């Protein structure tokens, strides 16, 4: 293939200079190059899709675009902002600056919510899901796509995030079953239509302490919205509000499901258990045994 020497040259540059991101393990030098190549060829793909596709042909303009994209990636621009795509729970989402880029670790929450949704739908028929801090809409939309017996309502404080989530709902064909609203936490849902009517409340909240935000990798802190990761003084401001407010919206024998940060799982589990409102608290762990999501039943 005539591009092979050029491909090897760019791959060598990425292998030497690309700083790996712990929270994006799928972004290897080769998957990065293949994803950027797909953009330069006019068919943007996420890294997880690009590694399975044949490289398209590049003309001289395409070659120049690819070189520019590689340089932007090496300068710290997030890969998903260059491709406009991010893979999540088997789906190709649109990505952009308006919301946090969905991470692989959040699939732990996504799979947990989907399991609960399928079990409840088997028992109850059509169920209603409320997704708070929806961001790009990845949890809300993935649930709607993978479990058609759901109606999902979702909110985010940032209008840019809501706009991106709406684009994703349309992009993935579920805009009729995912209703997106701008609002602070449960603020948009204080009505008879929602109070005591929800089968699942789910949330991937900001959980980084404000003091640690400035210590985060510059690729995150400079390019992704602070609202999406700043969880207040101790990183649990949104989590405690979520735990306190969710029961007003949940039906009896329904579920709260949410993500937690590294090191927060044990303390939040104790909080859920001793509050007297939740039961059957179930931690969901990552490959290292760290609690990354919690499920609790009312």
VOPAGU-2260 file (C-alpha; in pm, 1 decimal, decimal comma):
REM VOPAGU-2260
SITE   aa  ch    i         X         Y         Z
SITE  UNK   A    0       0,0       0,0       0,0
SITE  UNK   A    1     150,2     332,5    -105,3
SITE  UNK   A    2      64,7     501,3     226,8
SITE  UNK   A    3     254,9     247,9     437,4
SITE  UNK   A    4     584,1     443,7     479,9
SITE  UNK   A    5     381,6     757,6     559,3
SITE  UNK   A    6     165,8     557,9     801,0
SITE  UNK   A    7     472,7     412,8     975,4
SITE  UNK   A    8     628,6     756,5    1002,2
SITE  UNK   A    9     321,7     906,8    1174,1
SITE  UNK   A   10     278,7     601,8    1393,4
SITE  UNK   A   11     639,3     636,4    1505,7
SITE  UNK   A   12     582,9    1000,5    1593,3
SITE  UNK   A   13     272,6     918,4    1795,8
SITE  UNK   A   14     442,9     625,4    1967,4
SITE  UNK   A   15     729,2     850,3    2073,1
SITE  UNK   A   16     540,7    1165,4    2170,1
SITE  UNK   A   17     179,5    1079,9    2259,3
SITE  UNK   A   18     113,0    1101,5    2632,6
SITE  UNK   A   19    -118,9     811,8    2729,4
SITE  UNK   A   20    -436,6     898,1    2920,3
SITE  UNK   A   21    -524,1     661,7    3204,7
SITE  UNK   A   22    -896,7     719,1    3163,8
SITE  UNK   A   23    -885,3     656,5    2787,5
SITE  UNK   A   24    -702,5     322,4    2754,6
SITE  UNK   A   25    -847,2     264,2    2409,5
SITE  UNK   A   26    -642,8     554,9    2270,7
SITE  UNK   A   27    -321,9     376,8    2174,7
SITE  UNK   A   28     -85,2     531,6    1917,5
SITE  UNK   A   29    -220,4     302,4    1645,3
SITE  UNK   A   30    -589,8     345,6    1726,8
SITE  UNK   A   31    -530,9     722,1    1747,5
SITE  UNK   A   32    -369,4     729,2    1405,3
SITE  UNK   A   33    -642,2     518,4    1248,5
SITE  UNK   A   34    -913,3     739,8    1400,1
SITE  UNK   A   35    -743,0    1056,5    1274,9
SITE  UNK   A   36    -694,0     893,9     933,9
SITE  UNK   A   37   -1069,5     829,8     918,1
SITE  UNK   A   38   -1132,0    1202,0     979,0
SITE  UNK   A   39    -881,9    1303,7     712,7
SITE  UNK   A   40   -1049,5    1062,4     470,1
SITE  UNK   A   41   -1390,6    1218,6     538,0
SITE  UNK   A   42   -1548,2     933,9     737,3
SITE  UNK   A   43   -1491,0    1012,5    1107,1
SITE  UNK   A   44   -1486,2     719,1    1349,0
SITE  UNK   A   45   -1408,0     663,8    1715,2
SITE  UNK   A   46   -1090,3     477,3    1806,3
SITE  UNK   A   47   -1280,3     159,8    1886,4
SITE  UNK   A   48   -1446,9     162,8    1546,5
SITE  UNK   A   49   -1146,1     281,3    1349,2
SITE  UNK   A   50    -925,0     -14,3    1446,7
SITE  UNK   A   51   -1168,5    -248,6    1267,4
SITE  UNK   A   52   -1203,7     -49,2     945,1
SITE  UNK   A   53    -988,3     -40,3     633,9
SITE  UNK   A   54    -789,4     281,3     589,7
SITE  UNK   A   55    -941,9     505,0     326,0
SITE  UNK   A   56    -743,5     658,9      44,2
SITE  UNK   A   57    -594,1    1004,2     105,7
SITE  UNK   A   58    -519,3    1259,5    -163,7
SITE  UNK   A   59    -263,7    1534,9    -107,8
SITE  UNK   A   60    -514,5    1749,0      82,7
SITE  UNK   A   61    -606,7    1450,7     297,7
SITE  UNK   A   62    -243,3    1387,5     379,8
SITE  UNK   A   63    -202,1    1750,1     486,0
SITE  UNK   A   64    -518,8    1726,6     700,0
SITE  UNK   A   65    -390,6    1414,0     868,0
SITE  UNK   A   66     -52,2    1567,9     949,6
SITE  UNK   A   67    -231,4    1869,0    1098,9
SITE  UNK   A   68    -461,6    1646,2    1304,2
SITE  UNK   A   69    -167,2    1449,6    1443,1
SITE  UNK   A   70       4,1    1771,2    1547,4
SITE  UNK   A   71    -310,9    1898,1    1717,1
SITE  UNK   A   72    -345,6    1569,7    1903,8
SITE  UNK   A   73      15,9    1587,8    2020,0
SITE  UNK   A   74     -40,3    1944,4    2135,0
SITE  UNK   A   75    -310,1    1822,3    2375,0
SITE  UNK   A   76    -641,1    1852,4    2188,6
SITE  UNK   A   77    -856,7    1554,7    2296,5
SITE  UNK   A   78    -888,6    1290,4    2028,6
SITE  UNK   A   79   -1269,5    1287,1    2050,0
SITE  UNK   A   80   -1273,6    1660,8    1978,6
SITE  UNK   A   81   -1075,6    1597,0    1660,5
SITE  UNK   A   82   -1283,9    1300,9    1542,5
SITE  UNK   A   83   -1618,1    1427,1    1674,4
SITE  UNK   A   84   -1690,2    1067,6    1779,0
SITE  UNK   A   85   -1669,8     857,6    2095,5
SITE  UNK   A   86   -1766,8     492,7    2133,4
SITE  UNK   A   87   -1980,8     401,4    2435,2
SITE  UNK   A   88   -2167,8      79,5    2509,9
SITE  UNK   A   89   -2141,6     -35,4    2149,9
SITE  UNK   A   90   -2264,5     293,9    2002,9
SITE  UNK   A   91   -2093,4     572,6    1808,8
SITE  UNK   A   92   -2171,9     897,9    1989,6
SITE  UNK   A   93   -2109,2    1249,3    1867,0
SITE  UNK   A   94   -1849,7    1425,4    2083,8
SITE  UNK   A   95   -1763,3    1791,3    2132,4
SITE  UNK   A   96   -1657,5    2062,8    2374,2
SITE  UNK   A   97   -2005,8    2102,4    2522,3
SITE  UNK   A   98   -1985,5    1796,3    2747,7
SITE  UNK   A   99   -1742,6    1560,7    2912,1
SITE  UNK   A  100   -1613,3    1295,9    2673,7
SITE  UNK   A  101   -1772,6     962,0    2773,2
SITE  UNK   A  102   -1516,9     730,0    2937,3
SITE  UNK   A  103   -1486,6     353,9    2925,7
SITE  UNK   A  104   -1516,5     344,8    3306,3
SITE  UNK   A  105   -1868,9     488,2    3282,0
SITE  UNK   A  106   -1975,9     173,6    3098,2
SITE  UNK   A  107   -1971,5       8,4    3443,8
SITE  UNK   A  108   -2261,9     234,3    3538,6
SITE  UNK   A  109   -2422,0     197,9    3198,0
SITE  UNK   A  110   -2423,0    -180,9    3209,2
SITE  UNK   A  111   -2555,5    -177,3    3566,7
SITE  UNK   A  112   -2843,8      54,6    3472,1
SITE  UNK   A  113   -2923,4    -153,4    3164,8
SITE  UNK   A  114   -2942,3    -470,3    3373,5
SITE  UNK   A  115   -3183,0    -304,5    3616,9
SITE  UNK   A  116   -3388,3    -158,4    3331,1
SITE  UNK   A  117   -3430,9    -494,8    3159,7
SITE  UNK   A  118   -3537,1    -664,4    3483,8
SITE  UNK   A  119   -3788,1    -389,6    3566,3
SITE  UNK   A  120   -3925,3    -382,5    3212,0
SITE  UNK   A  121   -3979,7    -759,0    3226,7
SITE  UNK   A  122   -4178,6    -709,1    3547,1
SITE  UNK   A  123   -4357,3    -378,5    3477,6
SITE  UNK   A  124   -4364,2    -325,4    3102,5
SITE  UNK   A  125   -4277,7      27,7    2990,0
SITE  UNK   A  126   -4057,5     198,4    3249,8
SITE  UNK   A  127   -3944,8     556,2    3305,5
SITE  UNK   A  128   -3582,1     653,5    3361,4
SITE  UNK   A  129   -3457,6     989,1    3490,5
SITE  UNK   A  130   -3094,6    1067,5    3400,8
SITE  UNK   A  131   -2940,3    1358,4    3593,2
SITE  UNK   A  132   -2616,6    1534,3    3484,2
SITE  UNK   A  133   -2665,2    1370,5    3145,1
SITE  UNK   A  134   -2370,2    1540,2    2970,3
SITE  UNK   A  135   -2347,9    1410,2    2613,7
SITE  UNK   A  136   -2650,0    1191,1    2689,1
SITE  UNK   A  137   -2448,3     870,2    2669,3
SITE  UNK   A  138   -2612,1     685,5    2961,6
SITE  UNK   A  139   -2965,3     803,0    2878,6
SITE  UNK   A  140   -2935,4     726,1    2509,1
SITE  UNK   A  141   -2755,5     393,1    2550,0
SITE  UNK   A  142   -3034,8     273,6    2780,1
SITE  UNK   A  143   -3301,3     387,9    2534,2
SITE  UNK   A  144   -3124,9     215,9    2242,7
SITE  UNK   A  145   -3055,8    -113,5    2421,2
SITE  UNK   A  146   -3388,3    -136,8    2608,5
SITE  UNK   A  147   -3678,3     -18,2    2390,1
SITE  UNK   A  148   -3926,9     -54,4    2679,0
SITE  UNK   A  149   -3794,7     267,4    2835,5
SITE  UNK   A  150   -3891,9     632,6    2824,3
SITE  UNK   A  151   -3597,7     845,0    2934,6
SITE  UNK   A  152   -3601,6    1201,3    3066,5
SITE  UNK   A  153   -3264,3    1368,6    3111,8
SITE  UNK   A  154   -3126,3    1701,1    3227,0
SITE  UNK   A  155   -2802,8    1894,4    3249,1
SITE  UNK   A  156   -2716,2    2236,0    3384,5
SITE  UNK   A  157   -2511,4    2328,0    3075,7
SITE  UNK   A  158   -2707,6    2429,2    2763,2
SITE  UNK   A  159   -2414,8    2317,3    2546,3
SITE  UNK   A  160   -2437,3    1968,2    2693,3
SITE  UNK   A  161   -2813,2    1951,3    2635,2
SITE  UNK   A  162   -2762,5    2058,8    2273,9
SITE  UNK   A  163   -2502,8    1783,3    2220,2
SITE  UNK   A  164   -2721,9    1524,8    2392,3
SITE  UNK   A  165   -3015,6    1616,3    2168,4
SITE  UNK   A  166   -2792,8    1576,3    1864,5
SITE  UNK   A  167   -2690,8    1233,0    1992,4
SITE  UNK   A  168   -3050,9    1126,4    2052,1
SITE  UNK   A  169   -3129,7    1215,4    1690,3
SITE  UNK   A  170   -2804,2    1063,2    1561,7
SITE  UNK   A  171   -2881,5     730,5    1732,0
SITE  UNK   A  172   -3250,4     722,8    1644,8
SITE  UNK   A  173   -3413,0     760,2    1987,8
SITE  UNK   A  174   -3516,6    1126,8    1997,6
SITE  UNK   A  175   -3881,2    1017,9    2045,1
SITE  UNK   A  176   -3793,9     830,6    2365,7
SITE  UNK   A  177   -3527,1    1057,2    2516,8
SITE  UNK   A  178   -3650,8    1398,1    2628,9
SITE  UNK   A  179   -3373,3    1641,0    2722,5
SITE  UNK   A  180   -3412,2    1945,9    2944,6
SITE  UNK   A  181   -3179,5    2217,1    3071,1
SITE  UNK   A  182   -3184,4    2238,0    3450,6
SITE  UNK   A  183   -3000,8    2197,8    3778,8
SITE  UNK   A  184   -3023,7    1835,2    3894,4
SITE  UNK   A  185   -3394,7    1756,5    3954,4
SITE  UNK   A  186   -3500,6    2119,2    3906,1
SITE  UNK   A  187   -3686,8    2056,1    3581,6
SITE  UNK   A  188   -3884,4    1761,9    3721,1
SITE  UNK   A  189   -4067,9    1895,2    4026,5
SITE  UNK   A  190   -4417,0    1819,1    3899,2
SITE  UNK   A  191   -4684,8    1554,1    3939,4
SITE  UNK   A  192   -4567,9    1394,7    3615,7
SITE  UNK   A  193   -4241,4    1290,5    3782,7
SITE  UNK   A  194   -4278,4    1289,4    4161,6
SITE  UNK   A  195   -4312,1     927,1    4271,4
SITE  UNK   A  196   -4341,2     811,5    3909,0
SITE  UNK   A  197   -3984,0     708,5    3820,1
SITE  UNK   A  198   -3852,4     350,6    3798,6
SITE  UNK   A  199   -3481,2     436,3    3778,1
SITE  UNK   A  200   -3285,1     750,2    3861,9
SITE  UNK   A  201   -2935,7     742,4    3718,4
SITE  UNK   A  202   -2650,7     992,4    3736,2
SITE  UNK   A  203   -2286,4    1027,7    3640,1
SITE  UNK   A  204   -2213,9    1331,0    3859,7
SITE  UNK   A  205   -1912,3    1558,6    3893,7
SITE  UNK   A  206   -1704,5    1399,1    4171,8
SITE  UNK   A  207   -1358,5    1560,7    4162,5
SITE  UNK   A  208   -1290,5    1791,6    4458,6
SITE  UNK   A  209   -1249,0    2157,5    4363,1
SITE  UNK   A  210    -895,8    2162,8    4504,8
SITE  UNK   A  211    -791,0    1879,1    4273,2
SITE  UNK   A  212    -934,4    2032,6    3957,9
SITE  UNK   A  213    -621,8    2242,6    3909,1
SITE  UNK   A  214    -407,7    1930,3    3941,1
SITE  UNK   A  215    -588,2    1740,1    3668,8
SITE  UNK   A  216    -422,7    1663,8    3338,3
SITE  UNK   A  217    -423,1    1972,4    3118,8
SITE  UNK   A  218    -589,7    1779,6    2838,7
SITE  UNK   A  219    -897,3    1755,4    3062,1
SITE  UNK   A  220    -882,4    2084,2    3250,3
SITE  UNK   A  221    -816,3    2298,0    2940,7
SITE  UNK   A  222   -1054,5    2128,7    2697,8
SITE  UNK   A  223   -1347,9    1976,9    2887,4
SITE  UNK   A  224   -1613,6    2172,4    3081,4
SITE  UNK   A  225   -1532,4    2225,2    3449,0
SITE  UNK   A  226   -1900,5    2184,4    3539,7
SITE  UNK   A  227   -1873,0    1821,4    3433,3
SITE  UNK   A  228   -1606,3    1720,4    3686,0
SITE  UNK   A  229   -1594,4    1975,8    3973,0
SITE  UNK   A  230   -1782,0    1809,7    4259,7
SITE  UNK   A  231   -1733,6    2083,1    4520,2
SITE  UNK   A  232   -1504,2    2112,0    4821,2
SITE  UNK   A  233   -1488,7    1738,2    4896,0
SITE  UNK   A  234   -1604,6    1604,8    4560,5
SITE  UNK   A  235   -1938,3    1481,7    4696,1
SITE  UNK   A  236   -2163,0    1789,3    4676,7
SITE  UNK   A  237   -2366,3    1656,7    4383,7
SITE  UNK   A  238   -2358,1    1299,5    4513,6
SITE  UNK   A  239   -2512,6    1395,9    4848,5
SITE  UNK   A  240   -2783,4    1602,9    4676,8
SITE  UNK   A  241   -2858,9    1310,5    4446,5
SITE  UNK   A  242   -2893,7    1064,2    4734,1
SITE  UNK   A  243   -3111,0    1305,4    4932,7
SITE  UNK   A  244   -3344,4    1414,5    4653,2
SITE  UNK   A  245   -3391,0    1099,5    4441,7
SITE  UNK   A  246   -3642,6     921,3    4671,3
SITE  UNK   A  247   -3906,2    1189,0    4606,0
SITE  UNK   A  248   -3912,4    1081,8    4242,4
SITE  UNK   A  249   -3880,0     703,9    4271,1
SITE  UNK   A  250   -4168,2     459,4    4289,6
SITE  UNK   A  251   -4156,9     203,2    4571,8
SITE  UNK   A  252   -3911,0     -79,5    4500,9
SITE  UNK   A  253   -3728,6     126,3    4240,2
SITE  UNK   A  254   -3361,7     213,1    4193,4
SITE  UNK   A  255   -3099,4     483,1    4221,0
SITE  UNK   A  256   -2785,5     411,4    4014,6
SITE  UNK   A  257   -2481,3     638,1    3999,6
SITE  UNK   A  258   -2107,2     658,3    3938,1
SITE  UNK   A  259   -1851,2     744,4    4206,8
SITE  UNK   A  260   -1490,6     854,8    4192,4
SITE  UNK   A  261   -1189,9     648,0    4289,3
SITE  UNK   A  262   -1172,7     611,3    4666,8
SITE  UNK   A  263   -1529,7     732,2    4728,6
SITE  UNK   A  264   -1710,9     399,6    4706,4
SITE  UNK   A  265   -1685,1     275,3    5065,7
SITE  UNK   A  266   -1790,6     605,5    5223,2
SITE  UNK   A  267   -2084,3     652,9    4986,4
SITE  UNK   A  268   -2193,6     291,8    5041,7
SITE  UNK   A  269   -2202,8     356,2    5417,2
SITE  UNK   A  270   -2398,4     677,3    5358,7
SITE  UNK   A  271   -2662,3     489,6    5159,0
SITE  UNK   A  272   -2693,7     208,6    5410,8
SITE  UNK   A  273   -2727,1     418,9    5723,7
SITE  UNK   A  274   -2972,7     673,5    5585,0
SITE  UNK   A  275   -3272,2     444,9    5634,9
SITE  UNK   A  276   -3413,7     515,2    5288,5
SITE  UNK   A  277   -3225,5     271,3    5065,1
SITE  UNK   A  278   -3179,5    -103,9    5081,4
SITE  UNK   A  279   -3004,3    -371,6    4877,5
SITE  UNK   A  280   -2706,9    -144,9    4816,9
SITE  UNK   A  281   -2490,5    -309,7    4551,2
SITE  UNK   A  282   -2141,6    -185,4    4456,1
SITE  UNK   A  283   -2013,3    -233,3    4101,5
SITE  UNK   A  284   -1634,3    -259,1    4073,6
SITE  UNK   A  285   -1375,8    -214,5    3798,9
SITE  UNK   A  286   -1104,8    -462,6    3699,9
SITE  UNK   A  287    -893,3    -347,1    3994,4
SITE  UNK   A  288   -1170,7    -408,7    4244,7
SITE  UNK   A  289   -1241,2     -36,9    4296,0
SITE  UNK   A  290   -1604,7      60,6    4347,1
SITE  UNK   A  291   -1703,7     277,1    4048,6
SITE  UNK   A  292   -2084,3     261,1    4061,2
SITE  UNK   A  293   -2356,5     194,5    4316,7
SITE  UNK   A  294   -2710,3      62,4    4287,9
SITE  UNK   A  295   -2959,2     114,4    4572,2
SITE  UNK   A  296   -3325,4      17,5    4597,0
SITE  UNK   A  297   -3593,5     224,2    4767,0
